[in-house]
């Protein structure tokens, strides 16, 4: 009597996502939150709200502009954008857990049609909103180099734009992790724009008032310096953790 053993080969579908991008959740989440990692997120949030250099332009272009109307527009915009950021971050983490990528669409399959539409939408959004950010950057470079208005001709501005775009594109071609870019940018430039510059400018204005400054204004200056110090510490810890992680 002969016994035959047969084996059936099953072909599993090929996974199109690396293991590091697949959902991963820890069973015990009590120790999942660490302060340095939280500060990395804080640095990213700093980067999300560094449009301050365009504020004068927005104020000038606002219809029937006034401080009150501009405050209303700013508060409404910050609330809407903060809500969108929170919703996207929450759903991204609830979907992929610890393996959530800095660019969350990387976690989705390339065969996912909805994710593909989202990627195309991001491309369109970046393409059309990039000039707003870039103009602020270019104007900042002109101010930093102390270029007089007489030399800010159309030809010179175009040449400077080409040079800056070439440098940015070259750097972008070597960077893969957008999360690190956001964290480092937010922890450095974001911290300076959000905490340092406003505090120094406000303190300078109060100092110019001299004896006319009220005790409340002087107390507010001290509070601002305290916030500035706190922001710098958070930014430094977040940047160091982002680069060493």
Rosetta blueprint (number, residue, H / E / L):
1 X L
2 X L
3 X L
4 X L
5 X L
6 X L
7 X L
8 X L
9 X L
10 X L
11 X L
12 X L
13 X L
14 X L
15 X L
16 X L
17 X L
18 X L
19 X H
20 X H
21 X H
22 X L
23 X L
24 X E
25 X L
26 X L
27 X L
28 X L
29 X H
30 X H
31 X H
32 X L
33 X L
34 X L
35 X H
36 X H
37 X H
38 X H
39 X H
40 X H
41 X H
42 X H
43 X H
44 X H
45 X H
46 X H
47 X H
48 X H
49 X L
50 X L
51 X H
52 X H
53 X H
54 X H
55 X H
56 X H
57 X H
58 X H
59 X H
60 X H
61 X H
62 X L
63 X L
64 X L
65 X L
66 X L
67 X H
68 X H
69 X H
70 X H
71 X H
72 X H
73 X H
74 X H
75 X H
76 X H
77 X H
78 X H
79 X H
80 X H
81 X H
82 X H
83 X H
84 X H
85 X H
86 X H
87 X H
88 X H
89 X H
90 X H
91 X H
92 X H
93 X H
94 X H
95 X H
96 X H
97 X E
98 X L
99 X L
100 X L
101 X L
102 X L
103 X L
104 X H
105 X H
106 X H
107 X H
108 X L
109 X L
110 X L
111 X L
112 X L
113 X H
114 X H
115 X H
116 X H
117 X H
118 X H
119 X H
120 X H
121 X H
122 X H
123 X H
124 X H
125 X H
126 X H
127 X H
128 X H
129 X H
130 X H
131 X H
132 X H
133 X H
134 X H
135 X H
136 X H
137 X H
138 X H
139 X H
140 X H
141 X H
142 X H
143 X H
144 X H
145 X L
146 X L
147 X L
148 X L
149 X H
150 X H
151 X H
152 X L
153 X L
154 X H
155 X H
156 X H
157 X H
158 X H
159 X H
160 X H
161 X H
162 X H
163 X H
164 X H
165 X H
166 X H
167 X H
168 X H
169 X H
170 X H
171 X H
172 X H
173 X L
174 X L
175 X L
176 X L
177 X L
178 X H
179 X H
180 X H
181 X H
182 X H
183 X H
184 X H
185 X H
186 X H
187 X H
188 X H
189 X H
190 X H
191 X H
192 X H
193 X H
194 X H
195 X H
196 X H
197 X H
198 X H
199 X H
200 X H
201 X H
202 X H
203 X H
204 X H
205 X H
206 X H
207 X H
208 X H
209 X H
210 X H
211 X H
212 X H
213 X L
214 X L
215 X H
216 X H
217 X H
218 X H
219 X H
220 X H
221 X H
222 X H
223 X H
224 X H
225 X H
226 X H
227 X H
228 X H
229 X H
230 X H
231 X H
232 X H
233 X H
234 X H
235 X H
236 X H
237 X H
238 X H
239 X H
240 X H
241 X H
242 X H
243 X H
244 X H
245 X L
